[in-house]
Amino acid sequence: MTISKWVNLIFACAFIVAFLTFNKAFIWIWELAELTDYAVLNRNVTLTTVLALATSVGLTFYLYRRPNAFEYMSEVVTELRRVTWPTLDETKRSTVVVIAFTILLSGYLAVFDWIWKIITDLLITGA
């Protein structure tokens, strides 16, 4: 895919995320203000849904028309194409190392926590 197609896909995904976010936010605001959410087409398409759709379309169109936003997304796609992604084998080995290190560090911290608990108990009780 060309860079412009990837950028268009990013804007389409951003539109979907914005719509879902605005829809939930408007529903929450309507419930908080105890307003009636009127059905526009049927009971699934309400006033808050239409407002969320209009807001999302407006925001996406505004950002899409801004040259610096489109240029920024193009630069992000270009940089992601230059990234050297690890192979599946490298990813598995790295995951094993992270899990092993996490287990060892957890044990190390547990031992010192236990030691400090004993010292603190001795100091508090005075025994």
Secondary structure, DSSP 4 states (H G I P E B T S, - for coil): --HHHHHHHHHHHHHHHHHHHHHHHHHHHHHHTT----BSSSTTSBHHHHHHHHHHHHHHHHHHH-HHHHHHHHHHHHHHHH--PPPHHHHHHHHHHHHHHHHHHHHHHHHHHHHHHHHHHHHHH--
